[in-house]
Amino acid sequence: MTQKIHSAVQKIKDALGGECLALLRYEKDEKNTWIFVVEKVDFTVMESVKKQLKKINFLIFRKEEIVHGADVFPIEFLNLKRNVKRVEGENFFKDLVISKKDLRWKLEFELRNKLIYLREQFLQEKGKAFLPKIFPTFVPIFVALCELFDVKPKKKFSTTSRAFEKSVGVDLSVFRDLEDLKIDKSEISNKIQAVNDAFEQLAVKVNHLKI
């Protein structure tokens, strides 16, 4: 963490004062997102540290939004629960209970939404341009799928996805290709079709899962 970012984070925390219940850190692709958990949101205070907030990646949550928001954001909160580190105060995500019923509903919604997005982008952009964008957006969905189907995730996506294939019976090899940027121009249509087929099969599996 650079001195500039450290100074910005400290000034924000100081401005929030007693309202700041916790400072958490979420790291992805070597970039930090700072999470401030507050008792209440005070826009006057936020206005006073606007310059500092612009210097960092941040999220501001009320404690109540975390405690009672898992049914609305089960995929997002599961990702935070797995990856957030405590800096100061209590990690309110650590013991958060994510209902499989809520997770199943949100996963089916996200998968079917991805199918719509895929068709729209296919018509608007060249496949080579948008295909690499799909993999990063699929990762949190895949983590949630593992949680739903009781597949223990490993550090590497390739290892976990192969275990998932054996357990659930959906071919995810196209996502391993996207992760490794193995996209030959002549195979773009086939890759898009494979992504479409995987999303469709996953949506059906999730829909039929009895909880």
Backbone as a ProteinNet text record, in pm:
[ID]
protein_1_A
[PRIMARY]
MTQKIHSAVQKIKDALGGECLALLRYEKDEKNTWIFVVEKVDFTVMESVKKQLKKINFLIFRKEEIVHGADVFPIEFLNLKRNVKRVEGENFFKDLVISKKDLRWKLEFELRNKLIYLREQFLQEKGKAFLPKIFPTFVPIFVALCELFDVKPKKKFSTTSRAFEKSVGVDLSVFRDLEDLKIDKSEISNKIQAVNDAFEQLAVKVNHLKI
[TERTIARY]
84.3	0	88.2	64.6	143.1	107.8	198.8	175.6	54.1	35.2	-76.5	-209.9	-219.3	-343.3	-362.3	-253.8	-261.8	-312	-260.6	-301.5	-448.6	-493.9	-634.2	-727	-692.3	-773.9	-782.7	-669.8	-665.8	-750.9	-745.7	-824.5	-974.4	-1012	-1153.1	-1199.9	-1117.3	-1153.1	-1165.1	-1071.8	-1074.9	-1200.1	-1237.2	-1355.6	-1483.1	-1487.7	-1604.6	-1613.9	-1499.3	-1494.7	-1560.7	-1641.6	-1707.9	-1811.1	-1852.7	-1949.1	-1885.9	-1751.9	-1681.4	-1663.5	-1740.3	-1736.8	-1626.8	-1587.2	-1484.5	-1423.3	-1298.6	-1228.4	-1181.6	-1227.4	-1194.6	-1125.1	-1056.8	-984.9	-1016.3	-1055.8	-1082.8	-981.4	-902.7	-798.8	-835.4	-827.7	-853.2	-760.1	-691	-597	-497.1	-450.8	-349.9	-400.4	-531.4	-590.7	-678.2	-666.3	-741.5	-868.8	-975.6	-1096.7	-1113.8	-1125.3	-1139.4	-1287	-1325.4	-1465.6	-1480.4	-1559	-1587.3	-1727.7	-1734.9	-1864.7	-1903.6	-2018.4	-2059.8	-2195.6	-2222.8	-2352.4	-2459.9	-2425.3	-2517.1	-2436.5	-2499.5	-2433.8	-2458	-2349.7	-2357.6	-2296.3	-2378.8	-2330.9	-2249.7	-2270.5	-2189.3	-2043.9	-2028.7	-1894.9	-1831.4	-1907.6	-1853.8	-1812	-1888.5	-1853.4	-1718.3	-1691.4	-1566.8	-1444.1	-1464.4	-1350.6	-1364.1	-1435.8	-1457.6	-1325.3	-1230.4	-1100.9	-1027.4	-1036.3	-969.3	-1038.5	-1171	-1246.2	-1215	-1184.7	-1152.8	-1016.5	-935.8	-800.4	-795.6	-905	-904.6	-1027.8	-1022.6	-1141.8	-1208.2	-1336.6	-1399.8	-1545.7	-1594	-1735.1	-1771	-1889.7	-1938	-2067.1	-2064.6	-2182.1	-2226.8	-2355.7	-2407.4	-2403.3	-2382.2	-2380.1	-2509.5	-2621.6	-2753.4	-2763.4	-2698.4	-2703.7	-2632	-2529.7	-2457.5	-2536.3	-2578.2	-2647.9	-2777.9	-2850.8	-2980.8	-2984.9	-2868.1	-2865.7	-2824.3	-2794.3	-2745.2	-2849.3	-2978	-3081.9	-3095.3	-3049	-3057.1	-2929.3	-2814	-2684.5	-2609.1	-2668.7	-2601.3	-2470.5	-2465.2	-2342.6	-2233.4	-2267.2	-2169.9	-2118.7	-2209.5	-2169.1	-2090.5	-2120.9	-2042.8	-1899.1	-1883.1	-1750.6	-1674.5	-1743.2	-1680.1	-1648.1	-1739.1	-1717.1	-1590.3	-1565	-1448.6	-1318.6	-1327.5	-1205.7	-1172.1	-1264	-1238.5	-1146	-1053.2	-961.8	-991.8	-983.3	-1007.3	-883.1	-901.9	-793	-812.9	-933.6	-969.4	-1116.8	-1150.5	-1289.7	-1329.3	-1458.1	-1512.6	-1538.4	-1501.8	-1533.2	-1676	-1770.7	-1912	-1950.8	-1862.4	-1890.9	-1851	-1760.3	-1699.4	-1800.7	-1895.2	-1992.7	-2129.4	-2131.9	-2257.8	-2312.4	-2439.8	-2503.7	-2567.4	-2522.9	-2577.2	-2673.7	-2800.2	-2901.5	-2887.6	-2889.2	-2880.5	-3005.1	-3115.5	-3238.1	-3223.4	-3169.5	-3146.3	-3039.2	-2937.5	-2827.6	-2877.7	-2964.3	-3017.2	-3098.1	-3182.5	-3264.3	-3178	-3079.9	-2995.5	-2906.8	-2859.9	-2775.7	-2852.8	-2975.8	-3054.8	-3079.9	-3108.3	-3128.7	-3003.9	-2887.6	-2762.8	-2727.8	-2748.2	-2716.3	-2806.8	-2933.7	-3027.3	-3003.3	-2960.4	-2926.2	-2801.8	-2707	-2586.5	-2620.6	-2719	-2761.1	-2814	-2890.9	-2942.7	-2828.2	-2736.5	-2619.7	-2536	-2518.1	-2436.1	-2491.7	-2622.2	-2684.6	-2674.5	-2694.1	-2685.7	-2545.2	-2445.3	-2308.1	-2260.9	-2308.9	-2272.8	-2314.4	-2428.3	-2478.2	-2413.2	-2367	-2313.5	-2161.8	-2091.6	-1946.2	-1891.9	-1764.8	-1696.7	-1664.5	-1678	-1657.1	-1523.1	-1420.5	-1286.2	-1279.1	-1362.3	-1358	-1424.7	-1537.3	-1610.2	-1592.9	-1547.5	-1531.2	-1439.1	-1323	-1235.4	-1299.6	-1402.4	-1468.7	-1558.2	-1593.1	-1689.5	-1629.9	-1504.8	-1446.4	-1443.9	-1394.2	-1391.7	-1530	-1632.7	-1768.5	-1826.3	-1769.3	-1818.1	-1760.7	-1642.8	-1574	-1658.2	-1714.3	-1796.3	-1920.8	-1974.8	-2088.9	-2046.3	-1928.2	-1878.2	-1851.4	-1796.5	-1773	-1905.2	-2009	-2141.3	-2199.4	-2174.4	-2220.3	-2155.4	-2027.4	-1957.1	-2019.6	-2054	-2118.9	-2254.4	-2328.3	-2462.8	-2458.5	-2360.9	-2352.7	-2251.2	-2206.4	-2114.1	-1986.8	-1930.8	-1801.3	-1698.2	-1598.2	-1498.2	-1404.5	-1400.5	-1314.3	-1166.6	-1081.9	-937.3	-883.9	-754.2	-694	-705.4	-689.2	-692.5	-831.2	-878	-1007.4	-1008.3	-898.5	-892.8	-914.9	-853.8	-867.3	-1010.1	-1065.1	-1200.8	-1303.8	-1286.1	-1384.8	-1391.5	-1277.8	-1278.7	-1351.3	-1333.8	-1405.8	-1555.5	-1589.2	-1728.9	-1791.8	-1719.5	-1769.9	-1805.8	-1720.4	-1744.9	-1866.3	-1883	-1992	-2126.2	-2126.3	-2251.8	-2283.3	-2178.5	-2202	-2221.9	-2150.2	-2156.7	-2014.3	-1992.4	-1859.7	-1824	-1716.2	-1671.9	-1537	-1497.6	-1366.6	-1352.7	-1463.6	-1456.7	-1410.8	-1446.9	-1405.9	-1257.5	-1205.8	-1061.8	-986.2	-1042.8	-981.9	-983.4	-1094.9	-1105.5	-1009.1	-992.1	-897.3	-755.8	-721.8	-587.4	-575.7	-685.1	-689.3	-661.8	-710.4	-696.2	-815.1	-807.7	-918.6	-865.5	-882	-843.5	-957.5	-924.1	-1025.9	-1123.7	-1073.8	-1159	-1255.8	-1231.9	-1315.1	-1409.3	-1415.3	-1494.8	-1640.3	-1701.6	-1843.1	-1861.4	-1767.4	-1775.7	-1760.2	-1671.4	-1650.6	-1776.4	-1836	-1958.2	-2068.9	-2078.1	-2178.8	-2154.6	-2027.8	-1993.3	-2027.4	-2001.8	-2038.1	-2189.4	-2261	-2407.7	-2459.7	-2405.5	-2451.3	-2424	-2307.1	-2272.1	-2367.6	-2395.4	-2488.6	-2628	-2672.1	-2804.3	-2811.7	-2710.1	-2708.5	-2700.3	-2619.3	-2607.3	-2739.5	-2807.2	-2936.3	-3038	-3038.3	-3130.6	-3096.2	-2966.8	-2923	-2963.7	-2943.7	-2977.2	-3128.3	-3202.2	-3348.3	-3404.5	-3346	-3397.6	-3346	-3250.1	-3191.2	-3294	-3311.6	-3404.7	-3332.3	-3385.2	-3324.1	-3425.5
-119	0	124.5	213.3	334.5	430.7	524.2	622.8	709.5	737.4	820.3	753.9	625	551.4	535.6	504.1	488.5	615.9	729.8	859.3	886.8	852.7	874.6	790.2	662.3	570.7	619.8	663.7	710.6	835	927.1	1050.5	1021.5	925.5	887	825.2	734.7	667.3	768	863	965.3	1052.4	1084.9	1169.2	1097	967.3	887.5	873.8	877.3	874.1	751.1	774.3	663.7	591.5	653.2	587	472	473.1	366.8	245.6	142.2	22.3	-74.3	-67.7	-159.9	-108	-143.7	-117.6	-253.4	-288.8	-418.1	-396.3	-500.4	-489.4	-608.7	-578.4	-682.6	-668.2	-773.5	-769	-856.7	-800.8	-875.1	-823.4	-916.7	-881.3	-775.9	-794.5	-707	-564.1	-545.4	-414.7	-425.3	-326.2	-326.5	-242.8	-296.5	-218.4	-208	-85.5	-60.9	-52.4	-128.2	-134.8	-71.6	34.8	103.3	61.7	2.1	-37	66.4	128.3	238	208.8	280	266.1	338	456.1	530	607.2	640.1	712.8	861.9	936.1	1080.9	1146.4	1205.3	1261.7	1389.4	1455.5	1572.7	1531	1422	1368.8	1320	1248.4	1198.2	1312	1420.8	1538.3	1594.1	1587.4	1643.7	1562.2	1435.3	1350	1302.7	1381.1	1343.5	1327.4	1416.4	1410.3	1281.2	1240.1	1116.7	993.1	997.7	884.7	863.1	971.6	960.4	896.5	887.8	832.8	681.6	622.2	478.3	410.1	277.7	197.8	170.2	199	185.4	139.6	84.9	54.6	102	157	196.1	120.3	41.4	-36.3	6.8	15.3	19.8	-123.1	-137.4	-270.1	-344.3	-273.6	-333.2	-389.7	-324.3	-368.6	-501.1	-524.3	-651.6	-760.8	-730.4	-830.1	-877.2	-785.6	-820.3	-818	-810.4	-799.4	-923.9	-1032.4	-1153.3	-1217.8	-1196	-1254.5	-1179.9	-1053.9	-971.7	-984.9	-994.4	-1003.5	-1130	-1248.2	-1369	-1400.4	-1377.4	-1406	-1307.5	-1180.1	-1076.7	-1091.9	-1118.2	-1129.4	-1257.8	-1363.4	-1486.5	-1460.3	-1386.4	-1351.5	-1268	-1172.3	-1090.2	-1172.5	-1259.8	-1345.9	-1429.5	-1475.3	-1560.5	-1481.5	-1355.2	-1283.7	-1158.8	-1109.9	-987.3	-1015.9	-922.7	-931.3	-816.8	-846.1	-743.7	-657.3	-527.2	-433.3	-378.5	-327.3	-280.3	-311.1	-332.2	-359.4	-502.6	-525	-660.2	-687.9	-808.9	-851.6	-905.6	-821.1	-857.9	-960.4	-984.4	-1085	-1225.7	-1233.9	-1361.6	-1468.9	-1437.3	-1536.2	-1520	-1449.3	-1426.4	-1557.3	-1583.2	-1705	-1675.6	-1748.1	-1732.7	-1848.3	-1818	-1920.6	-1981.1	-2113	-2179	-2151.8	-2130.5	-2098.7	-1963.9	-1864.2	-1733	-1741.2	-1822	-1839.1	-1903.6	-2003.8	-2072.4	-1976.6	-1896.7	-1801.9	-1700.5	-1642.2	-1537.9	-1596.7	-1719	-1781.4	-1805.7	-1854.3	-1876.1	-1742.3	-1638.9	-1505.8	-1459.8	-1473.5	-1427.1	-1507.1	-1636.8	-1721.5	-1689.8	-1673.4	-1642.6	-1499.1	-1411.8	-1275.9	-1277.1	-1365.3	-1378.8	-1425.5	-1509.5	-1558	-1443.2	-1355.7	-1239.1	-1147.2	-1124.4	-1039.3	-1095.5	-1226.5	-1292	-1268	-1281.1	-1261	-1114.6	-1023.3	-881.2	-843.4	-890.1	-855.6	-919.6	-1038.4	-1106.4	-1023	-957.6	-876.6	-738.7	-689.3	-553.7	-546.1	-650.7	-648.6	-772.8	-763	-880.3	-972.5	-1101.4	-1198.7	-1186.8	-1158.7	-1147	-1034.5	-931.9	-815.5	-840.5	-911.8	-924.6	-1059	-1160.5	-1290.9	-1287.7	-1219.7	-1217.6	-1150	-1068.8	-999.9	-1094.1	-1206.2	-1296.5	-1369.2	-1414	-1495.8	-1426	-1301.1	-1235.9	-1222.6	-1202.1	-1188.4	-1323.7	-1430.5	-1565.3	-1617.8	-1571.1	-1626.2	-1619.5	-1502.8	-1502.6	-1589.8	-1599.9	-1688.6	-1833.5	-1867.1	-2003.9	-2039.9	-1944.7	-1967.8	-1997.8	-1921.6	-1943.5	-2078.1	-2116.7	-2247.3	-2360	-2345.3	-2445.6	-2456.3	-2341.7	-2339.5	-2409.6	-2383.2	-2439.1	-2590.2	-2638.2	-2781.5	-2855.5	-2790	-2851.2	-2903.3	-2825.6	-2856.7	-2765.5	-2825.3	-2747	-2676.9	-2542.8	-2470.9	-2481.8	-2490	-2490.7	-2353.3	-2335.5	-2206.8	-2177.9	-2281	-2261.8	-2292.3	-2205.8	-2226.8	-2356.7	-2385.2	-2505.2	-2631.7	-2638.4	-2756.7	-2769.9	-2659.8	-2661.3	-2690.2	-2631.3	-2649.8	-2794.8	-2863.6	-3006	-3089.8	-3054.3	-3124.4	-3095.7	-2972.5	-2933.4	-3011.6	-3026.8	-3101.1	-3244.6	-3308.5	-3445.9	-3456.3	-3355.4	-3358.2	-3320.1	-3216.5	-3159.3	-3202	-3232	-3279.7	-3170.6	-3057.1	-2949.3	-2917.1	-2917.8	-2892.6	-2744.5	-2715.7	-2578.2	-2549.9	-2635.2	-2620	-2487.5	-2435	-2307.9	-2193.9	-2199.2	-2094.4	-2107	-2230.3	-2247	-2188.3	-2204.7	-2145.2	-1992.8	-1937.2	-1792.2	-1739.4	-1815.7	-1774.8	-1768.4	-1865.1	-1872.2	-1792.8	-1721.8	-1642.6	-1726.4	-1850.2	-1936.8	-1914.7	-1806.8	-1770.5	-1753.2	-1853.5	-1845	-1779.9	-1687.5	-1612.8	-1704.6	-1814.1	-1905.8	-1982.9	-1979.4	-2056.7	-1969.5	-1840.5	-1748.4	-1792.3	-1826.2	-1867.8	-1992.4	-2085.6	-2208.7	-2178.5	-2083	-2046.7	-1981.8	-1891.7	-1825.5	-1928.6	-2023.1	-2128.2	-2211.5	-2240.4	-2321.4	-2248	-2117.4	-2037.2	-2037.7	-2016.3	-2017.7	-2151.3	-2260.7	-2394	-2420	-2374.2	-2394.1	-2316.8	-2190.6	-2110.5	-2174.2	-2222.5	-2285.9	-2409.7	-2495	-2617.5	-2586.5	-2486.9	-2449.3	-2394	-2314.1	-2257.3	-2367.8	-2468.5	-2581.4	-2660.1	-2686	-2760.7	-2686.8	-2555.4	-2474.7	-2474.4	-2459.8	-2456.5	-2586.8	-2698.1	-2830.6	-2876	-2801.2	-2840.5	-2827.5	-2933	-2933.1	-2892	-2790.5	-2741.2	-2748.1
0	0	0	-93.1	-101.9	10.8	37.1	143	110.7	-18.8	-62.5	-30	-58.9	-30.8	119.4	189.8	334.8	399.8	353.2	407.6	380	256.9	219.7	305.7	322.8	403.1	547.3	601.2	739.9	758.5	663.4	672.8	666.3	580.9	570.3	701.3	755.2	880.7	994.9	999.2	1103.9	1091.4	968.4	945.4	986.2	961.2	999.7	1151.3	1216	1361.6	1421.3	1524.5	1593.2	1509.4	1398.5	1310.1	1232.8	1223.1	1149.9	1241.6	1215.5	1299	1258	1129.4	1081.3	951.6	932.4	807	755	634.9	575.4	441.6	394.8	267.6	178.9	56.3	-42.5	-154.5	-178	-280.1	-398.4	-517.7	-640.5	-748.8	-814.1	-921	-872.9	-748.9	-688.2	-666.2	-669.4	-641.8	-517.8	-430.2	-305.8	-316	-261	-238.6	-88.2	-40.2	103.5	139.4	240.2	281.7	419.2	424.4	550.5	595.9	713	769.1	873.1	851.3	939.1	1002.9	1110.1	1176.7	1095.9	1044.5	958.5	854.4	743.5	635	653.6	663.2	680.6	556.5	471.8	346.7	368	478	508.9	532.9	605.9	631.9	501.9	420.6	293.8	201.7	205.5	125.5	169.2	299.2	353.1	313.7	276.7	237.7	92.1	13.4	-126.2	-202	-176.7	-244.8	-211.3	-84.1	-41.8	-102	-106.9	-161.8	-308.9	-380.6	-522.4	-547.1	-442.5	-456.8	-439.4	-391.8	-362.2	-420.6	-428.9	-457.9	-323.3	-312.6	-181.8	-193	-83.4	-63.9	76.2	90.9	223.1	250.5	356.1	396.1	535.4	554.3	690.8	743.4	873.7	935	903.2	910.3	885.7	744.4	647.2	508.6	489.7	569.7	563.2	634.1	755.3	838.3	773.3	707.8	652.2	498.7	435.9	290.2	215.5	288.1	222.2	131.4	159.4	75.4	-57.3	-59.6	-180.7	-264.3	-196.7	-264	-224.2	-238.4	-191.1	-263.9	-393.9	-469.6	-430.3	-428.5	-395.6	-252.5	-157.6	-17.9	6.7	-67.3	-54.8	-98.6	-207.3	-255.8	-152.8	-91.6	11.2	135.8	171.6	289.2	273.2	152.6	126.2	113.9	75.6	37.1	117.1	197	272.9	391.4	413.1	527.8	624.7	752.1	854.2	871.5	871	901.1	1042.4	1067.2	1200.6	1226	1352.4	1387	1356.1	1344.6	1324.4	1176.6	1133.4	997	996.9	957.2	963.8	857.1	762.3	659.2	703.3	800.1	837.7	873.4	957.2	1004	938.3	826.5	756.2	698.9	721.2	670.5	535.4	433.7	298.3	272.8	259.1	236.5	96.6	88.7	-42.3	-126	-60	-132.7	-203.3	-132.1	-192.5	-300.9	-274.3	-369.6	-497.5	-484.8	-602.3	-690.4	-626.7	-704.2	-777.6	-705.6	-764.9	-875.3	-856.9	-958.8	-1087.6	-1075.1	-1196.3	-1267.2	-1189.7	-1248	-1322.9	-1260.1	-1320.7	-1446.3	-1442.3	-1557.4	-1676.3	-1649.7	-1759.2	-1810.2	-1722.8	-1764	-1853.3	-1821.3	-1902.6	-2043.9	-2056	-2187.8	-2273.6	-2212.7	-2284.4	-2324.7	-2231.3	-2257.7	-2372.2	-2372.5	-2474.4	-2613.9	-2628.7	-2760.2	-2803.5	-2709.5	-2741.8	-2786.7	-2711.9	-2743.6	-2873.1	-2901	-3025.3	-3146.2	-3133.8	-3244.8	-3250.3	-3135.7	-3130.3	-3144.2	-3100.2	-3103.3	-3172.7	-3208.5	-3260.9	-3144.5	-3167.2	-3060.1	-2992.3	-3069.2	-3013	-2909.9	-2929.6	-2842.2	-2707.9	-2708	-2581.7	-2511.7	-2582	-2518.2	-2395.3	-2401.7	-2283.2	-2162.3	-2184.1	-2073.3	-1993.6	-2052.6	-1989.1	-1870.4	-1883.1	-1777	-1641.1	-1629	-1496.8	-1433.5	-1515.4	-1460.1	-1420.9	-1476.2	-1445.1	-1314.2	-1275.1	-1157.5	-1030	-989.8	-867.7	-879.2	-1000.6	-1023.1	-1001.7	-1052.3	-1039.2	-892.8	-817.5	-674.1	-603.9	-640.3	-581.4	-624.7	-749.4	-797.3	-717.4	-687.9	-607	-468.7	-411.8	-280.2	-287	-392.3	-406.4	-424.4	-503	-533.2	-445.9	-339.9	-242.5	-308.4	-398.8	-458.5	-393.8	-332	-259.6	-357.6	-356.1	-450.5	-414.7	-516.1	-499.7	-537.5	-526.8	-561	-709.6	-791.6	-936	-991.7	-1079.9	-1144	-1223.3	-1292.4	-1376.4	-1294.1	-1176.7	-1089.9	-1037.8	-989.7	-934.9	-1042.9	-1160.8	-1267.5	-1313.6	-1311.4	-1349.7	-1244.7	-1117.7	-1010.6	-1022.2	-1058.1	-1074.7	-1189.7	-1298.5	-1415.1	-1377.6	-1299.4	-1257.7	-1166.6	-1080.8	-984	-1044.7	-1129.4	-1179.3	-1321.9	-1400.3	-1536.7	-1639.4	-1624.8	-1723.4	-1768.1	-1898.5	-1954.8	-1941.9	-1869.8	-1849	-1915.9	-2007.3	-2071.2	-2145	-2198.1	-2270.6	-2179	-2050.3	-1957.8	-1923.8	-1925.2	-1905.7	-2025.1	-2143.6	-2263.2	-2255	-2207.2	-2194.4	-2089.6	-1981.3	-1876.7	-1933.1	-2017.6	-2076.6	-2206.2	-2242.7	-2366	-2490.7	-2487.6	-2604.2	-2697.4	-2773.5	-2861.3	-3003.5	-3082	-3222.7	-3300.8	-3389	-3463	-3535.1	-3587.7	-3663.4	-3574.1	-3441.9	-3348.8	-3266.1	-3297.4	-3215.3	-3204.1	-3316.6	-3313.5	-3228.5	-3239.3	-3159.2	-3010.1	-2977.8	-2837.2	-2780	-2858	-2812.4	-2792.1	-2884.2	-2871.5	-2746.2	-2719	-2601.7	-2472.1	-2468.7	-2350.7	-2332.1	-2442.3	-2440.1	-2387.2	-2439.4	-2398.2	-2250.9	-2203.8	-2063	-1972.5	-2007.4	-1928.8	-1926.7	-2042.1	-2049.4	-1960.3	-1968.6	-1888.7	-1739.6	-1704.3	-1563.4	-1509.8	-1590.8	-1550	-1523.9	-1609.6	-1592.8	-1466.9	-1445.2	-1326.4	-1199.3	-1197.9	-1081.1	-1059	-1168.5	-1160.5	-1102.9	-1137.9	-1096.7	-961.2	-905.9	-777.7	-665.5	-592	-479.8	-351.3	-286.1	-162	-47.8
[MASK]
+++++++++++++++++++++++++++++++++++++++++++++++++++++++++++++++++++++++++++++++++++++++++++++++++++++++++++++++++++++++++++++++++++++++++++++++++++++++++++++++++++++++++++++++++++++++++++++++++++++++++++++++++++

